[in-house]
Amino acid sequence: MNSDTKYKRIWETVQLIPSGCVASYGQVADLAGLPGRARLVGKALGKTPTHLNLPWFRVIKSNGQLAFPAGSEMALCQQGLLQQEGVVVLNNRVPMADFRWQPDLSELLHRLRY
């Protein structure tokens, strides 16, 4: 499987994260059929074509921390976009227990391809 195919799987999976929810890099990798490839998710997000309008900001670290250093321009952007969707961000972290995307069996079978 080449990089383009892997990136497309990742992008398609990120598109499915509902508004008001977040997913970790590892979770996206697992759901895209690329277990153990969390870093590849970050790389793919960095190479996302702008026309995809991908909700990149819904992908965060597994401990709930935003993807960017606290106080940075990108962290403030990510925080603002998440807060617009009702996601609570405190001290550069999202409480994963409250906002983690938990796709149900139907979603896994019908919307995710991998």
ZAMI-735015 format. One record per residue: residue number from 1; residue in three letters; x, y, z of N, C-alpha, C in turn. Coordinates in Angstrom, 3 decimals. Example, Ala and Ser with C-alpha at 12.3 -4.5 7.8 and 13.67 -1.06 7.14 Angstrom:
// residues 2
@pos 1; code ALA; nxx 13.190; nyy -5.690; nzz 7.800; caxx 12.300; cayy -4.500; cazz 7.800; cxx 13.200; cyy -3.300; czz 7.800
@pos 2; code SER; nxx 12.850; nyy -2.250; nzz 7.080; caxx 13.670; cayy -1.060; cazz 7.140; cxx 12.900; cyy 0.030; czz 7.870
END
This chain:
// residues 114
@pos 1; code MET; nxx 0.856; nyy -1.171; nzz 0.000; caxx 0.000; cayy 0.000; cazz 0.000; cxx 0.907; cyy 1.241; czz 0.000
@pos 2; code ASN; nxx 0.669; nyy 2.164; nzz -0.918; caxx 1.521; cayy 3.354; cazz -1.000; cxx 1.021; cyy 4.477; czz -0.091
@pos 3; code SER; nxx 1.831; nyy 5.516; nzz 0.026; caxx 1.502; cayy 6.631; cazz 0.930; cxx 0.190; cyy 7.306; czz 0.560
@pos 4; code ASP; nxx -0.059; nyy 7.492; nzz -0.728; caxx -1.297; cayy 8.153; cazz -1.141; cxx -2.524; cyy 7.378; czz -0.669
@pos 5; code THR; nxx -2.478; nyy 6.061; nzz -0.783; caxx -3.596; cayy 5.224; cazz -0.343; cxx -3.776; cyy 5.324; czz 1.166
@pos 6; code LYS; nxx -2.678; nyy 5.303; nzz 1.898; caxx -2.752; cayy 5.422; cazz 3.357; cxx -3.307; cyy 6.778; czz 3.758
@pos 7; code TYR; nxx -2.832; nyy 7.839; nzz 3.107; caxx -3.323; cayy 9.180; cazz 3.409; cxx -4.824; cyy 9.272; czz 3.154
@pos 8; code LYS; nxx -5.278; nyy 8.716; nzz 2.036; caxx -6.710; cayy 8.776; cazz 1.711; cxx -7.539; cyy 8.051; czz 2.771
@pos 9; code ARG; nxx -7.061; nyy 6.922; nzz 3.252; caxx -7.763; cayy 6.202; cazz 4.317; cxx -7.875; cyy 7.079; czz 5.564
@pos 10; code ILE; nxx -6.782; nyy 7.728; nzz 5.890; caxx -6.752; cayy 8.604; cazz 7.074; cxx -7.709; cyy 9.767; czz 6.884
@pos 11; code TRP; nxx -7.652; nyy 10.413; nzz 5.740; caxx -8.530; cayy 11.561; cazz 5.482; cxx -9.997; cyy 11.157; czz 5.532
@pos 12; code GLU; nxx -10.329; nyy 10.013; nzz 4.945; caxx -11.715; cayy 9.542; cazz 4.965; cxx -12.182; cyy 9.266; czz 6.396
@pos 13; code THR; nxx -11.295; nyy 8.730; nzz 7.203; caxx -11.645; cayy 8.445; cazz 8.598; cxx -11.844; cyy 9.736; czz 9.379
@pos 14; code VAL; nxx -10.966; nyy 10.701; nzz 9.202; caxx -11.083; cayy 11.982; cazz 9.907; cxx -12.380; cyy 12.688; czz 9.505
@pos 15; code GLN; nxx -12.780; nyy 12.567; nzz 8.247; caxx -14.039; cayy 13.188; cazz 7.793; cxx -15.236; cyy 12.661; czz 8.577
@pos 16; code LEU; nxx -15.136; nyy 11.451; nzz 9.104; caxx -16.264; cayy 10.830; cazz 9.805; cxx -16.386; cyy 11.253; czz 11.264
@pos 17; code ILE; nxx -15.366; nyy 11.890; nzz 11.822; caxx -15.437; cayy 12.321; cazz 13.224; cxx -16.535; cyy 13.378; czz 13.332
@pos 18; code PRO; nxx -17.558; nyy 13.121; nzz 14.126; caxx -18.680; cayy 14.066; cazz 14.203; cxx -18.302; cyy 15.375; czz 14.896
@pos 19; code SER; nxx -19.016; nyy 16.407; nzz 14.545; caxx -18.866; cayy 17.691; cazz 15.221; cxx -19.106; cyy 17.502; czz 16.711
@pos 20; code GLY; nxx -18.271; nyy 18.148; nzz 17.524; caxx -18.413; cayy 18.041; cazz 18.967; cxx -17.692; cyy 16.854; czz 19.570
@pos 21; code CYS; nxx -16.970; nyy 16.113; nzz 18.739; caxx -16.211; cayy 14.953; cazz 19.214; cxx -14.758; cyy 15.090; czz 18.773
@pos 22; code VAL; nxx -13.897; nyy 14.344; nzz 19.455; caxx -12.482; cayy 14.290; cazz 19.078; cxx -12.054; cyy 12.834; czz 19.006
@pos 23; code ALA; nxx -10.955; nyy 12.606; nzz 18.307; caxx -10.350; cayy 11.279; cazz 18.220; cxx -8.846; cyy 11.454; czz 18.356
@pos 24; code SER; nxx -8.189; nyy 10.442; nzz 18.877; caxx -6.733; cayy 10.503; cazz 18.996; cxx -6.097; cyy 10.061; czz 17.676
@pos 25; code TYR; nxx -4.837; nyy 10.409; nzz 17.528; caxx -4.090; cayy 9.987; cazz 16.341; cxx -4.110; cyy 8.468; czz 16.217
@pos 26; code GLY; nxx -3.898; nyy 7.779; nzz 17.333; caxx -3.892; cayy 6.320; cazz 17.318; cxx -5.242; cyy 5.737; czz 16.963
@pos 27; code GLN; nxx -6.302; nyy 6.338; nzz 17.471; caxx -7.649; cayy 5.874; cazz 17.169; cxx -7.933; cyy 6.022; czz 15.679
@pos 28; code VAL; nxx -7.550; nyy 7.151; nzz 15.096; caxx -7.746; cayy 7.362; cazz 13.659; cxx -6.961; cyy 6.314; czz 12.872
@pos 29; code ALA; nxx -5.721; nyy 6.069; nzz 13.279; caxx -4.905; cayy 5.063; cazz 12.592; cxx -5.572; cyy 3.692; czz 12.655
@pos 30; code ASP; nxx -6.037; nyy 3.314; nzz 13.838; caxx -6.697; cayy 2.011; cazz 13.995; cxx -7.937; cyy 1.907; czz 13.112
@pos 31; code LEU; nxx -8.781; nyy 2.940; nzz 13.138; caxx -10.021; cayy 2.909; cazz 12.360; cxx -9.765; cyy 2.969; czz 10.855
@pos 32; code ALA; nxx -8.616; nyy 3.511; nzz 10.469; caxx -8.252; cayy 3.574; cazz 9.048; cxx -7.584; cyy 2.281; czz 8.584
@pos 33; code GLY; nxx -7.481; nyy 1.309; nzz 9.491; caxx -6.845; cayy 0.048; cazz 9.128; cxx -5.337; cyy 0.115; czz 9.128
@pos 34; code LEU; nxx -4.793; nyy 1.064; nzz 9.902; caxx -3.349; cayy 1.262; cazz 9.973; cxx -2.889; cyy 1.250; czz 11.425
@pos 35; code PRO; nxx -3.126; nyy 0.136; nzz 12.138; caxx -2.782; cayy 0.103; cazz 13.560; cxx -1.317; cyy 0.403; czz 13.809
@pos 36; code GLY; nxx -1.074; nyy 1.166; nzz 14.878; caxx 0.290; cayy 1.517; cazz 15.242; cxx 0.905; cyy 2.626; czz 14.410
@pos 37; code ARG; nxx 0.112; nyy 3.275; nzz 13.586; caxx 0.640; cayy 4.304; cazz 12.683; cxx 0.141; cyy 5.704; czz 13.047
@pos 38; code ALA; nxx 0.101; nyy 6.012; nzz 14.333; caxx -0.383; cayy 7.319; cazz 14.793; cxx 0.430; cyy 8.464; czz 14.188
@pos 39; code ARG; nxx 1.729; nyy 8.293; nzz 14.097; caxx 2.560; cayy 9.358; cazz 13.519; cxx 2.239; cyy 9.599; czz 12.047
@pos 40; code LEU; nxx 1.855; nyy 8.544; nzz 11.357; caxx 1.469; cayy 8.692; cazz 9.961; cxx 0.215; cyy 9.560; czz 9.847
@pos 41; code VAL; nxx -0.668; nyy 9.453; nzz 10.821; caxx -1.878; cayy 10.290; cazz 10.827; cxx -1.472; cyy 11.760; czz 10.880
@pos 42; code GLY; nxx -0.548; nyy 12.105; nzz 11.766; caxx -0.072; cayy 13.482; cazz 11.846; cxx 0.540; cyy 13.945; czz 10.539
@pos 43; code LYS; nxx 1.321; nyy 13.086; nzz 9.936; caxx 1.956; cayy 13.424; cazz 8.654; cxx 0.906; cyy 13.633; czz 7.568
@pos 44; code ALA; nxx -0.092; nyy 12.741; nzz 7.529; caxx -1.157; cayy 12.859; cazz 6.531; cxx -1.955; cyy 14.142; czz 6.711
@pos 45; code LEU; nxx -2.234; nyy 14.496; nzz 7.968; caxx -2.977; cayy 15.730; cazz 8.214; cxx -2.199; cyy 16.945; czz 7.740
@pos 46; code GLY; nxx -0.889; nyy 16.893; nzz 7.885; caxx -0.048; cayy 17.994; cazz 7.416; cxx -0.006; cyy 18.117; czz 5.904
@pos 47; code LYS; nxx -0.374; nyy 17.062; nzz 5.209; caxx -0.351; cayy 17.067; cazz 3.737; cxx -1.750; cyy 17.091; czz 3.122
@pos 48; code THR; nxx -2.744; nyy 17.414; nzz 3.936; caxx -4.123; cayy 17.422; cazz 3.457; cxx -4.340; cyy 18.530; czz 2.430
@pos 49; code PRO; nxx -4.858; nyy 18.188; nzz 1.253; caxx -5.202; cayy 19.227; cazz 0.280; cxx -6.304; cyy 20.132; czz 0.854
@pos 50; code THR; nxx -6.177; nyy 21.426; nzz 0.636; caxx -7.129; cayy 22.376; cazz 1.222; cxx -8.560; cyy 22.145; czz 0.745
@pos 51; code HIS; nxx -8.742; nyy 21.626; nzz -0.457; caxx -10.108; cayy 21.446; cazz -0.980; cxx -10.903; cyy 20.385; czz -0.216
@pos 52; code LEU; nxx -10.242; nyy 19.564; nzz 0.598; caxx -10.951; cayy 18.535; cazz 1.351; cxx -11.723; cyy 19.092; czz 2.550
@pos 53; code ASN; nxx -11.356; nyy 20.296; nzz 3.005; caxx -12.005; cayy 20.886; cazz 4.184; cxx -12.077; cyy 19.880; czz 5.330
@pos 54; code LEU; nxx -10.973; nyy 19.263; nzz 5.612; caxx -10.894; cayy 18.217; cazz 6.621; cxx -10.951; cyy 18.800; czz 8.028
@pos 55; code PRO; nxx -11.738; nyy 18.217; nzz 8.930; caxx -11.796; cayy 18.718; cazz 10.307; cxx -10.577; cyy 18.238; czz 11.114
@pos 56; code TRP; nxx -9.405; nyy 18.632; nzz 10.694; caxx -8.129; cayy 18.235; cazz 11.304; cxx -8.088; cyy 18.530; czz 12.794
@pos 57; code PHE; nxx -8.775; nyy 19.577; nzz 13.197; caxx -8.726; cayy 20.045; cazz 14.581; cxx -9.390; cyy 19.077; czz 15.548
@pos 58; code ARG; nxx -10.139; nyy 18.108; nzz 15.047; caxx -10.787; cayy 17.114; cazz 15.901; cxx -9.845; cyy 15.970; czz 16.281
@pos 59; code VAL; nxx -8.624; nyy 15.989; nzz 15.769; caxx -7.648; cayy 14.939; cazz 16.078; cxx -6.648; cyy 15.494; czz 17.089
@pos 60; code ILE; nxx -6.547; nyy 14.804; nzz 18.233; caxx -5.683; cayy 15.264; cazz 19.317; cxx -4.887; cyy 14.081; czz 19.869
@pos 61; code LYS; nxx -4.016; nyy 14.362; nzz 20.810; caxx -3.212; cayy 13.304; cazz 21.419; cxx -4.087; cyy 12.417; czz 22.301
@pos 62; code SER; nxx -3.640; nyy 11.191; nzz 22.537; caxx -4.443; cayy 10.226; cazz 23.290; cxx -4.707; cyy 10.649; czz 24.735
@pos 63; code ASN; nxx -3.866; nyy 11.531; nzz 25.270; caxx -4.081; cayy 12.009; cazz 26.639; cxx -5.005; cyy 13.229; czz 26.692
@pos 64; code GLY; nxx -5.545; nyy 13.617; nzz 25.552; caxx -6.465; cayy 14.745; cazz 25.479; cxx -5.802; cyy 16.065; czz 25.137
@pos 65; code GLN; nxx -4.494; nyy 16.059; nzz 25.069; caxx -3.761; cayy 17.292; cazz 24.785; cxx -3.930; cyy 17.682; czz 23.320
@pos 66; code LEU; nxx -4.044; nyy 18.983; nzz 23.078; caxx -4.120; cayy 19.465; cazz 21.709; cxx -2.826; cyy 19.136; czz 20.977
@pos 67; code ALA; nxx -2.895; nyy 19.174; nzz 19.669; caxx -1.766; cayy 18.746; cazz 18.845; cxx -0.586; cyy 19.712; czz 18.869
@pos 68; code PHE; nxx -0.816; nyy 20.929; nzz 19.317; caxx 0.214; cayy 21.962; cazz 19.232; cxx 0.568; cyy 22.493; czz 20.616
@pos 69; code PRO; nxx 1.762; nyy 23.069; nzz 20.758; caxx 2.174; cayy 23.590; cazz 22.071; cxx 1.201; cyy 24.660; czz 22.583
@pos 70; code ALA; nxx 0.920; nyy 24.606; nzz 23.874; caxx 0.003; cayy 25.562; cazz 24.502; cxx 0.433; cyy 26.991; czz 24.201
@pos 71; code GLY; nxx -0.536; nyy 27.810; nzz 23.840; caxx -0.278; cayy 29.213; cazz 23.583; cxx 0.172; cyy 29.525; czz 22.173
@pos 72; code SER; nxx 0.514; nyy 28.498; nzz 21.395; caxx 0.946; cayy 28.749; cazz 20.018; cxx -0.257; cyy 29.163; czz 19.173
@pos 73; code GLU; nxx 0.020; nyy 29.784; nzz 18.054; caxx -1.045; cayy 30.237; cazz 17.162; cxx -1.927; cyy 29.073; czz 16.717
@pos 74; code MET; nxx -1.307; nyy 27.942; nzz 16.392; caxx -2.074; cayy 26.784; cazz 15.933; cxx -2.887; cyy 26.161; czz 17.074
@pos 75; code ALA; nxx -2.350; nyy 26.157; nzz 18.294; caxx -3.109; cayy 25.633; cazz 19.439; cxx -4.334; cyy 26.504; czz 19.696
@pos 76; code LEU; nxx -4.171; nyy 27.807; nzz 19.595; caxx -5.298; cayy 28.715; cazz 19.795; cxx -6.344; cyy 28.525; czz 18.701
@pos 77; code CYS; nxx -5.883; nyy 28.284; nzz 17.479; caxx -6.796; cayy 28.023; cazz 16.365; cxx -7.558; cyy 26.726; czz 16.615
@pos 78; code GLN; nxx -6.824; nyy 25.660; nzz 16.967; caxx -7.463; cayy 24.373; cazz 17.232; cxx -8.456; cyy 24.490; czz 18.389
@pos 79; code GLN; nxx -8.057; nyy 25.156; nzz 19.441; caxx -8.929; cayy 25.347; cazz 20.598; cxx -10.196; cyy 26.087; czz 20.199
@pos 80; code GLY; nxx -10.047; nyy 27.156; nzz 19.447; caxx -11.204; cayy 27.942; cazz 19.022; cxx -12.175; cyy 27.137; czz 18.173
@pos 81; code LEU; nxx -11.643; nyy 26.350; nzz 17.238; caxx -12.506; cayy 25.531; cazz 16.378; cxx -13.238; cyy 24.466; czz 17.187
@pos 82; code LEU; nxx -12.546; nyy 23.852; nzz 18.132; caxx -13.195; cayy 22.849; cazz 18.982; cxx -14.271; cyy 23.490; czz 19.856
@pos 83; code GLN; nxx -13.968; nyy 24.635; nzz 20.431; caxx -14.936; cayy 25.305; cazz 21.297; cxx -16.175; cyy 25.746; czz 20.523
@pos 84; code GLN; nxx -16.011; nyy 26.105; nzz 19.259; caxx -17.168; cayy 26.455; cazz 18.429; cxx -18.127; cyy 25.278; czz 18.295
@pos 85; code GLU; nxx -17.595; nyy 24.059; nzz 18.413; caxx -18.415; cayy 22.853; cazz 18.319; cxx -18.885; cyy 22.355; czz 19.686
@pos 86; code GLY; nxx -18.568; nyy 23.118; nzz 20.736; caxx -19.012; cayy 22.745; cazz 22.066; cxx -18.052; cyy 21.852; czz 22.835
@pos 87; code VAL; nxx -16.856; nyy 21.637; nzz 22.305; caxx -15.861; cayy 20.811; cazz 22.992; cxx -15.149; cyy 21.675; czz 24.032
@pos 88; code VAL; nxx -15.060; nyy 21.174; nzz 25.241; caxx -14.398; cayy 21.888; cazz 26.329; cxx -12.887; cyy 21.681; czz 26.209
@pos 89; code VAL; nxx -12.146; nyy 22.801; nzz 26.253; caxx -10.688; cayy 22.746; cazz 26.232; cxx -10.198; cyy 23.548; czz 27.432
@pos 90; code LEU; nxx -9.529; nyy 22.866; nzz 28.359; caxx -8.963; cayy 23.516; cazz 29.541; cxx -7.484; cyy 23.191; czz 29.625
@pos 91; code ASN; nxx -6.661; nyy 24.229; nzz 29.754; caxx -5.217; cayy 24.030; cazz 29.852; cxx -4.678; cyy 23.195; czz 28.692
@pos 92; code ASN; nxx -5.155; nyy 23.501; nzz 27.493; caxx -4.688; cayy 22.847; cazz 26.264; cxx -5.072; cyy 21.363; czz 26.197
@pos 93; code ARG; nxx -6.104; nyy 20.967; nzz 26.961; caxx -6.549; cayy 19.568; cazz 26.981; cxx -8.070; cyy 19.466; czz 26.857
@pos 94; code VAL; nxx -8.491; nyy 18.365; nzz 26.262; caxx -9.904; cayy 18.026; cazz 26.147; cxx -10.164; cyy 16.838; czz 27.072
@pos 95; code PRO; nxx -11.213; nyy 16.881; nzz 27.885; caxx -11.536; cayy 15.700; cazz 28.704; cxx -12.047; cyy 14.571; czz 27.796
@pos 96; code MET; nxx -11.167; nyy 13.623; nzz 27.526; caxx -11.474; cayy 12.564; cazz 26.570; cxx -12.702; cyy 11.743; czz 26.968
@pos 97; code ALA; nxx -12.915; nyy 11.555; nzz 28.245; caxx -14.068; cayy 10.764; cazz 28.694; cxx -15.381; cyy 11.391; czz 28.231
@pos 98; code ASP; nxx -15.391; nyy 12.695; nzz 28.068; caxx -16.614; cayy 13.401; cazz 27.685; cxx -16.760; cyy 13.618; czz 26.181
@pos 99; code PHE; nxx -15.647; nyy 13.685; nzz 25.449; caxx -15.723; cayy 14.111; cazz 24.046; cxx -15.119; cyy 13.140; czz 23.034
@pos 100; code ARG; nxx -14.586; nyy 12.014; nzz 23.497; caxx -13.993; cayy 11.039; cazz 22.557; cxx -15.074; cyy 10.469; czz 21.653
@pos 101; code TRP; nxx -14.742; nyy 10.392; nzz 20.386; caxx -15.632; cayy 9.774; cazz 19.404; cxx -15.675; cyy 8.277; czz 19.671
@pos 102; code GLN; nxx -16.869; nyy 7.769; nzz 19.871; caxx -17.081; cayy 6.339; cazz 20.106; cxx -18.025; cyy 5.814; czz 19.022
@pos 103; code PRO; nxx -17.486; nyy 5.470; nzz 17.853; caxx -18.382; cayy 4.987; cazz 16.802; cxx -19.066; cyy 3.698; czz 17.237
@pos 104; code ASP; nxx -20.370; nyy 3.599; nzz 16.944; caxx -21.087; cayy 2.378; cazz 17.301; cxx -20.898; cyy 1.332; czz 16.197
@pos 105; code LEU; nxx -21.396; nyy 0.141; nzz 16.438; caxx -21.192; cayy -0.969; cazz 15.509; cxx -21.726; cyy -0.647; czz 14.123
@pos 106; code SER; nxx -22.869; nyy 0.000; nzz 14.059; caxx -23.457; cayy 0.354; cazz 12.774; cxx -22.528; cyy 1.278; czz 11.985
@pos 107; code GLU; nxx -21.979; nyy 2.254; nzz 12.666; caxx -21.049; cayy 3.185; cazz 12.021; cxx -19.805; cyy 2.451; czz 11.541
@pos 108; code LEU; nxx -19.295; nyy 1.567; nzz 12.366; caxx -18.105; cayy 0.808; cazz 11.993; cxx -18.354; cyy -0.059; czz 10.765
@pos 109; code LEU; nxx -19.525; nyy -0.664; nzz 10.707; caxx -19.826; cayy -1.575; cazz 9.599; cxx -20.187; cyy -0.852; czz 8.306
@pos 110; code HIS; nxx -20.861; nyy 0.288; nzz 8.421; caxx -21.405; cayy 0.929; cazz 7.235; cxx -20.653; cyy 2.165; czz 6.743
@pos 111; code ARG; nxx -19.950; nyy 2.847; nzz 7.641; caxx -19.295; cayy 4.076; cazz 7.226; cxx -17.790; cyy 3.921; czz 7.093
@pos 112; code LEU; nxx -17.193; nyy 3.104; nzz 7.944; caxx -15.763; cayy 2.877; cazz 7.856; cxx -15.498; cyy 1.686; czz 6.939
@pos 113; code ARG; nxx -14.530; nyy 1.830; nzz 6.078; caxx -14.283; cayy 0.797; cazz 5.069; cxx -13.206; cyy -0.194; czz 5.459
@pos 114; code TYR; nxx -12.506; nyy 0.035; nzz 6.556; caxx -11.304; cayy -0.746; cazz 6.814; cxx -11.433; cyy -1.611; czz 8.037
END
